[in-house]
Amino acid sequence: MHKKFILIVVFFLSACTNPFSTRTPEEPAINTKPHSINSLQNHPDSLFSKLKYAFKEKNVNYYIECLADPARVKTVFTFMPQQNEAYRLTDWTLQDEFNYFSRLVNNKDIQKVNLQIYNVEDWTFVSNTQDTMQSRFSYEITLYLKTKKEYYRGQSIFKILRSFQSLWYIYLWEDFQLNSKQVDSTWSTLKANYR
């Protein structure tokens, strides 16, 4: 009886793991489903953060969520291109925004896309209501292709509006060169190249 007890104890102890040993780490759970980050639209400045995040993550949903859609805010999104690119961007629509950004981020030659926004002016009210504002800013977009880099620089004005859900959307986007003497490729050029 005593031998049976010892054998049973030895059997159970051999089946147990050492409480002092390290275990193999588990792979982190990654959610591959695109999810809304509307929390990055609850303040006017957060639109800049969300746009930069959309470029970094190459996420079309995040990008298009920043723009006014008549289904959400009953306002049509308008893009006013830099003057030299106007002929290439006639009749530009929200669908064109979706198409250009999809082509950009899904281009196999582009390894990384970086958007920098700087010299952001304070938001000012567009009208007597507190639901529409505007700001001017400078930007630089860098495309890291397999064999080269491409740069797009300029200034833009965002006119934004607040929805009933207190989320902000860009309803008017104007694009400009940094100055008239410098001929840079602008955001308008980027959109036209990937239209």
SERO-4910 file (N, C-alpha, C, O; in steps of 0.05 Angstrom, whole numbers):
BEGIN
 pado doro    nc1    nc2    nc3   cac1   cac2   cac3    cc1    cc2    cc3    oc1    oc2    oc3
  Met    A     17    -24      0      0      0      0     18     25      0     12     45    -14
  His    A     38     24     16     56     46     18     71     51     -9     75     74    -16
  Lys    A     78     30    -23     92     32    -49     73     44    -70     82     60    -86
  Lys    A     47     35    -69     28     46    -87     25     77    -84     23     92   -103
  Phe    A     24     85    -58     21    113    -52     45    129    -63     41    151    -75
  Ile    A     69    119    -59     93    132    -69     93    134    -99    100    154   -111
  Leu    A     85    112   -112     83    112   -141     63    132   -152     68    145   -172
  Ile    A     41    134   -139     20    154   -147     31    182   -144     27    199   -161
  Val    A     44    188   -121     55    214   -116     76    221   -137     76    243   -148
  Val    A     94    202   -143    115    206   -163    102    211   -190    111    228   -205
  Phe    A     82    196   -197     68    199   -223     56    228   -225     60    240   -246
  Phe    A     42    237   -205     30    264   -206     51    286   -207     48    306   -221
  Leu    A     73    282   -191     94    302   -192    108    304   -219    115    325   -228
  Ser    A    111    281   -232    124    282   -258    106    294   -279    116    304   -299
  Ala    A     80    294   -275     61    305   -294     59    336   -291     50    349   -309
  Cys    A     67    346   -268     65    375   -262     88    390   -275    110    379   -279
  Thr    A     83    415   -281    105    432   -291    118    446   -268    106    450   -247
  Asn    A    143    453   -273    158    467   -252    147    495   -249    147    510   -268
  Pro    A    138    503   -225    127    530   -222    148    552   -224    141    575   -227
  Phe    A    174    544   -224    195    564   -225    207    567   -253    224    584   -258
  Ser    A    197    550   -271    208    552   -299    193    573   -315    170    581   -308
  Thr    A    206    583   -336    193    603   -353    176    589   -374    184    567   -383
  Arg    A    155    601   -382    138    589   -402    142    602   -429    153    624   -430
  Thr    A    134    589   -450    137    600   -476    117    623   -480     93    619   -474
  Pro    A    126    646   -488    107    668   -491     87    663   -513     93    651   -534
  Glu    A     63    673   -509     41    670   -528     43    693   -548     51    715   -542
  Glu    A     35    687   -573     34    707   -594     12    727   -586     -9    719   -576
  Pro    A     17    754   -590     -4    773   -584    -28    770   -603    -24    764   -626
  Ala    A    -51    775   -592    -75    774   -609    -76    799   -626    -76    821   -615
  Ile    A    -78    796   -652    -78    818   -670   -106    820   -683   -115    800   -696
  Asn    A   -118    842   -681   -144    846   -693   -139    857   -721   -131    880   -725
  Thr    A   -145    840   -742   -139    849   -769   -163    863   -782   -160    874   -804
  Lys    A   -185    863   -769   -209    877   -779   -205    907   -777   -196    917   -756
  Pro    A   -211    922   -799   -210    951   -796   -231    960   -776   -254    951   -777
  His    A   -224    978   -759   -243    988   -740   -243   1019   -740   -223   1032   -748
  Ser    A   -265   1030   -733   -268   1059   -733   -252   1071   -710   -253   1061   -688
  Ile    A   -239   1093   -716   -225   1107   -694   -237   1135   -693   -223   1155   -694
  Asn    A   -264   1136   -692   -277   1162   -691   -270   1178   -667   -274   1202   -667
  Ser    A   -258   1165   -647   -250   1181   -624   -228   1201   -632   -223   1221   -618
  Leu    A   -216   1196   -656   -196   1215   -666   -210   1236   -683   -197   1249   -700
  Gln    A   -236   1240   -680   -249   1261   -694   -267   1278   -675   -284   1293   -684
  Asn    A   -262   1275   -650   -279   1290   -630   -268   1318   -624   -279   1332   -608
  His    A   -246   1325   -637   -234   1352   -633   -222   1360   -660   -212   1342   -674
  Pro    A   -224   1385   -668   -213   1393   -695   -184   1384   -700   -178   1374   -722
  Asp    A   -166   1387   -680   -138   1379   -684   -135   1349   -688   -116   1339   -700
  Ser    A   -154   1333   -678   -152   1304   -681   -155   1295   -710   -147   1273   -716
  Leu    A   -167   1312   -727   -168   1304   -756   -140   1302   -767   -135   1284   -783
  Phe    A   -122   1319   -759    -94   1317   -769    -82   1291   -759    -68   1277   -775
  Ser    A    -87   1284   -734    -76   1258   -724    -87   1235   -739    -72   1216   -745
  Lys    A   -112   1235   -745   -125   1213   -759   -114   1211   -788   -110   1189   -797
  Leu    A   -110   1233   -801    -99   1233   -828    -71   1221   -828    -64   1204   -845
  Lys    A    -54   1230   -809    -27   1219   -807    -27   1189   -801    -11   1174   -812
  Tyr    A    -46   1181   -784    -49   1153   -778    -57   1137   -802    -48   1114   -806
  Ala    A    -75   1148   -818    -84   1134   -842    -61   1130   -862    -59   1109   -874
  Phe    A    -44   1150   -864    -20   1147   -881     -1   1126   -870      9   1108   -884
  Lys    A      4   1128   -844     23   1109   -831     14   1080   -834     29   1063   -840
  Glu    A    -12   1076   -829    -23   1049   -829    -33   1040   -857    -41   1017   -861
  Lys    A    -31   1059   -876    -41   1054   -903    -70   1044   -902    -77   1024   -914
  Asn    A    -86   1059   -888   -114   1050   -883   -133   1069   -896   -136   1092   -888
  Val    A   -147   1059   -917   -166   1076   -933   -190   1084   -916   -200   1106   -918
  Asn    A   -199   1066   -898   -222   1072   -882   -217   1096   -864   -234   1114   -862
  Tyr    A   -194   1097   -851   -188   1119   -833   -186   1145   -849   -196   1166   -839
  Tyr    A   -175   1144   -873   -172   1168   -889   -200   1179   -897   -206   1202   -894
  Ile    A   -216   1161   -908   -242   1170   -919   -261   1179   -897   -279   1195   -902
  Glu    A   -258   1168   -873   -275   1176   -850   -271   1205   -842   -288   1216   -829
  Cys    A   -248   1217   -850   -243   1245   -843   -258   1264   -861   -260   1288   -854
  Leu    A   -268   1255   -883   -281   1272   -903   -311   1272   -901   -323   1251   -895
  Ala    A   -323   1295   -906   -352   1298   -905   -365   1280   -926   -358   1280   -949
  Asp    A   -384   1264   -917   -399   1246   -934   -429   1254   -930   -438   1255   -907
  Pro    A   -443   1259   -951   -471   1267   -948   -488   1247   -932   -508   1255   -920
  Ala    A   -480   1222   -932   -495   1202   -916   -491   1207   -886   -509   1199   -870
  Arg    A   -469   1221   -878   -464   1226   -849   -471   1254   -841   -482   1259   -819
  Val    A   -464   1274   -858   -467   1302   -850   -483   1319   -869   -485   1343   -865
  Lys    A   -495   1308   -889   -512   1322   -908   -497   1345   -922   -509   1365   -929
  Thr    A   -471   1342   -925   -454   1362   -939   -436   1347   -958   -426   1326   -952
  Val    A   -433   1358   -982   -416   1346  -1002   -387   1355   -998   -382   1379   -995
  Phe    A   -368   1337   -999   -340   1343   -996   -331   1357  -1022   -338   1348  -1044
  Thr    A   -314   1378  -1019   -303   1392  -1043   -273   1395  -1039   -264   1403  -1018
  Phe    A   -259   1389  -1061   -230   1392  -1061   -223   1413  -1083   -231   1410  -1106
  Met    A   -209   1434  -1075   -200   1455  -1093   -170   1452  -1097   -155   1460  -1079
  Pro    A   -162   1441  -1120   -133   1435  -1124   -116   1459  -1127   -125   1481  -1133
  Gln    A    -90   1455  -1124    -70   1475  -1130    -73   1482  -1159    -78   1465  -1176
  Gln    A    -70   1507  -1166    -77   1518  -1192    -64   1503  -1216    -78   1498  -1236
  Asn    A    -39   1495  -1214    -25   1482  -1236    -36   1454  -1241    -32   1443  -1263
  Glu    A    -50   1442  -1222    -61   1415  -1225    -91   1414  -1230   -102   1393  -1232
  Ala    A   -103   1437  -1231   -132   1439  -1234   -143   1423  -1258   -164   1410  -1257
  Tyr    A   -128   1425  -1280   -138   1411  -1305   -137   1381  -1302   -152   1367  -1316
  Arg    A   -120   1370  -1285   -119   1341  -1281   -139   1331  -1260   -144   1307  -1258
  Leu    A   -151   1350  -1245   -169   1342  -1223   -197   1354  -1227   -211   1360  -1207
  Thr    A   -206   1358  -1251   -233   1369  -1255   -254   1349  -1245   -251   1325  -1247
  Asp    A   -275   1360  -1235   -298   1345  -1224   -290   1324  -1203   -300   1302  -1202
  Trp    A   -272   1332  -1186   -261   1315  -1165   -283   1310  -1144   -297   1329  -1135
  Thr    A   -287   1285  -1136   -308   1277  -1117   -297   1261  -1094   -273   1255  -1093
  Leu    A   -315   1255  -1075   -307   1238  -1053   -298   1210  -1063   -280   1199  -1052
  Gln    A   -311   1200  -1083   -303   1175  -1095   -275   1176  -1106   -259   1157  -1104
  Asp    A   -268   1199  -1119   -241   1203  -1128   -220   1202  -1106   -199   1191  -1108
  Glu    A   -228   1214  -1083   -210   1213  -1059   -205   1184  -1051   -183   1176  -1045
  Phe    A   -227   1169  -1050   -225   1141  -1043   -206   1126  -1062   -189   1110  -1054
  Asn    A   -211   1130  -1088   -196   1116  -1109   -166   1123  -1108   -149   1106  -1108
  Tyr    A   -160   1150  -1106   -132   1157  -1105   -117   1145  -1081    -95   1135  -1084
  Phe    A   -130   1147  -1057   -116   1138  -1033   -113   1107  -1034    -93   1096  -1025
  Ser    A   -133   1093  -1045   -131   1064  -1047   -108   1057  -1066    -93   1039  -1059
  Arg    A   -106   1070  -1088    -84   1064  -1107    -57   1071  -1094    -37   1056  -1098
  Leu    A    -56   1092  -1080    -31   1100  -1067    -22   1079  -1047      1   1070  -1049
  Val    A    -39   1072  -1028    -30   1055  -1006    -28   1025  -1015    -15   1009  -1001
  Asn    A    -40   1018  -1038    -38    991  -1047    -17    987  -1069    -15    965  -1080
  Asn    A     -3   1008  -1076     18   1007  -1096     41    990  -1084     53    998  -1064
  Lys    A     48    969  -1098     69    950  -1088     97    963  -1087    114    954  -1073
  Asp    A    101    983  -1104    128    996  -1104    132   1015  -1081    155   1022  -1075
  Ile    A    111   1023  -1068    113   1042  -1045    115   1025  -1019     96   1011  -1012
  Gln    A    138   1028  -1006    142   1013   -982    132   1027   -957    123   1015   -938
  Lys    A    132   1054   -958    124   1069   -935    114   1097   -944    125   1108   -963
  Val    A     94   1108   -930     84   1134   -936     84   1150   -910     74   1141   -890
  Asn    A     96   1174   -911     97   1190   -887     85   1218   -892     92   1231   -912
  Leu    A     67   1226   -875     54   1252   -876     63   1268   -852     59   1260   -829
  Gln    A     74   1292   -857     81   1311   -835     64   1336   -839     62   1347   -861
  Ile    A     52   1345   -818     36   1369   -818     49   1389   -798     54   1381   -775
  Tyr    A     53   1413   -806     67   1433   -789     56   1461   -795     41   1465   -813
  Asn    A     65   1480   -779     56   1508   -782     26   1510   -782     14   1524   -799
  Val    A     13   1496   -765    -16   1495   -764    -26   1521   -750    -19   1527   -728
  Glu    A    -42   1536   -765    -54   1560   -753    -77   1553   -735    -90   1531   -738
  Asp    A    -83   1570   -716   -106   1565   -698   -132   1563   -714   -135   1576   -734
  Trp    A   -150   1546   -704   -176   1544   -717   -192   1569   -713   -192   1581   -691
  Thr    A   -205   1578   -734   -222   1602   -732   -250   1594   -742   -253   1576   -758
  Phe    A   -270   1607   -732   -297   1601   -740   -303   1612   -768   -295   1634   -775
  Val    A   -316   1595   -784   -323   1603   -812   -347   1621   -812   -349   1639   -828
  Ser    A   -366   1615   -795   -391   1630   -795   -398   1637   -766   -381   1634   -748
  Asn    A   -422   1645   -761   -431   1653   -734   -435   1629   -716   -437   1632   -692
  Thr    A   -436   1605   -727   -440   1582   -711   -413   1570   -702   -393   1577   -714
  Gln    A   -413   1554   -682   -389   1541   -673   -386   1513   -685   -370   1497   -676
  Asp    A   -401   1508   -706   -400   1481   -719   -384   1481   -744   -381   1460   -757
  Thr    A   -373   1503   -753   -355   1504   -777   -330   1521   -770   -332   1543   -760
  Met    A   -307   1509   -776   -282   1522   -771   -263   1518   -794   -268   1502   -812
  Gln    A   -241   1533   -794   -220   1530   -814   -193   1534   -803   -189   1548   -782
  Ser    A   -173   1522   -816   -145   1525   -808   -128   1522   -833   -134   1506   -851
  Arg    A   -106   1537   -834    -86   1534   -855    -61   1520   -843    -55   1524   -819
  Phe    A    -48   1503   -859    -25   1488   -849     -6   1482   -872    -14   1483   -896
  Ser    A     18   1475   -866     37   1465   -886     40   1435   -882     35   1424   -861
  Tyr    A     49   1422   -904     51   1393   -903     75   1384   -920     84   1398   -938
  Glu    A     84   1360   -914    103   1346   -931     96   1317   -931     93   1304   -910
  Ile    A     93   1305   -955     87   1277   -958    111   1264   -971    121   1274   -991
  Thr    A    122   1243   -959    144   1229   -970    136   1200   -977    125   1186   -960
  Leu    A    140   1193  -1002    135   1165  -1010    162   1151  -1012    180   1160  -1026
  Tyr    A    165   1130   -998    189   1114   -999    185   1090  -1018    173   1070  -1010
  Leu    A    194   1094  -1042    191   1073  -1062    216   1055  -1061    235   1061  -1047
  Lys    A    215   1033  -1076    237   1013  -1075    263   1026  -1084    285   1019  -1073
  Thr    A    262   1044  -1104    287   1054  -1116    291   1084  -1111    312   1094  -1118
  Lys    A    271   1098  -1100    274   1127  -1096    254   1137  -1076    238   1122  -1065
  Lys    A    256   1163  -1070    237   1177  -1053    223   1198  -1070    235   1210  -1087
  Glu    A    198   1203  -1064    183   1225  -1076    173   1243  -1054    164   1234  -1033
  Tyr    A    174   1270  -1059    166   1289  -1040    143   1306  -1051    144   1314  -1075
  Tyr    A    124   1312  -1035    101   1330  -1042     99   1350  -1019     95   1343   -996
  Arg    A    101   1376  -1026    100   1397  -1006     80   1418  -1014     76   1423  -1038
  Gly    A     69   1431   -994     51   1453  -1000     37   1463   -975     45   1457   -952
  Gln    A     15   1478   -979     -2   1487   -958    -31   1480   -965    -38   1477   -988
  Ser    A    -46   1476   -944    -75   1471   -948    -91   1486   -928    -82   1494   -907
  Ile    A   -116   1490   -935   -136   1500   -916   -157   1479   -913   -168   1469   -933
  Phe    A   -163   1471   -889   -185   1454   -883   -208   1470   -872   -204   1486   -853
  Lys    A   -231   1467   -883   -256   1477   -871   -271   1452   -862   -276   1434   -877
  Ile    A   -277   1453   -836   -289   1429   -824   -316   1436   -811   -322   1459   -805
  Leu    A   -332   1415   -808   -358   1419   -794   -362   1397   -774   -351   1375   -776
  Arg    A   -378   1403   -754   -384   1384   -733   -411   1371   -739   -431   1385   -745
  Ser    A   -412   1345   -736   -437   1330   -741   -454   1330   -716   -446   1340   -695
  Phe    A   -478   1318   -718   -496   1316   -695   -483   1298   -674   -490   1299   -651
  Gln    A   -465   1280   -682   -452   1262   -663   -427   1275   -651   -411   1262   -638
  Ser    A   -423   1301   -657   -400   1317   -647   -373   1307   -658   -353   1310   -645
  Leu    A   -374   1296   -682   -350   1288   -696   -344   1309   -718   -363   1320   -730
  Trp    A   -319   1314   -723   -311   1334   -743   -304   1321   -769   -291   1300   -770
  Tyr    A   -311   1335   -791   -306   1325   -818   -296   1348   -836   -305   1371   -832
  Ile    A   -278   1342   -854   -268   1362   -873   -289   1363   -896   -295   1344   -909
  Tyr    A   -300   1387   -900   -320   1390   -922   -309   1407   -945   -319   1405   -967
  Leu    A   -288   1423   -940   -275   1438   -961   -245   1437   -957   -235   1443   -935
  Trp    A   -230   1430   -978   -201   1427   -976   -190   1443   -999   -195   1437  -1022
  Glu    A   -174   1463   -993   -160   1479  -1013   -130   1473  -1011   -119   1472   -989
  Asp    A   -118   1470  -1034    -89   1463  -1035    -74   1485  -1050    -84   1496  -1070
  Phe    A    -50   1491  -1041    -33   1513  -1052     -4   1504  -1053      4   1486  -1038
  Gln    A     12   1518  -1069     41   1516  -1068     50   1530  -1043     36   1548  -1033
  Leu    A     74   1523  -1034     85   1538  -1010     89   1567  -1017     82   1584  -1000
  Asn    A    100   1573  -1040    101   1601  -1049    102   1601  -1080    108   1580  -1092
  Ser    A     97   1623  -1092     94   1624  -1121    120   1620  -1136    120   1613  -1159
  Lys    A    143   1625  -1123    169   1622  -1136    178   1593  -1136    195   1586  -1152
  Gln    A    168   1577  -1118    177   1550  -1115    157   1531  -1127    134   1531  -1120
  Val    A    166   1516  -1147    148   1497  -1160    152   1469  -1149    169   1454  -1158
  Asp    A    136   1463  -1129    137   1437  -1116    114   1420  -1126     94   1430  -1135
  Ser    A    118   1394  -1124     96   1376  -1127     79   1379  -1101     90   1376  -1079
  Thr    A     53   1383  -1104     36   1388  -1081     19   1363  -1076     21   1343  -1090
  Trp    A      1   1365  -1056    -18   1343  -1051    -35   1340  -1075    -44   1317  -1082
  Ser    A    -41   1361  -1089    -57   1360  -1114    -43   1342  -1135    -55   1326  -1148
  Thr    A    -17   1346  -1137     -1   1329  -1156     -2   1300  -1148     -6   1283  -1165
  Leu    A      0   1295  -1122     -2   1267  -1113    -29   1255  -1120    -30   1232  -1129
  Lys    A    -50   1270  -1115    -77   1260  -1121    -80   1255  -1151    -91   1235  -1160
  Ala    A    -70   1274  -1167    -72   1271  -1196    -55   1247  -1206    -64   1232  -1224
  Asn    A    -32   1242  -1194    -15   1220  -1203    -27   1193  -1197    -22   1173  -1210
  Tyr    A    -44   1192  -1176    -56   1166  -1168    -87   1165  -1173   -101   1149  -1162
  Arg    A    -96   1184  -1190   -125   1185  -1196   -134   1159  -1210   -157   1157  -1216
***
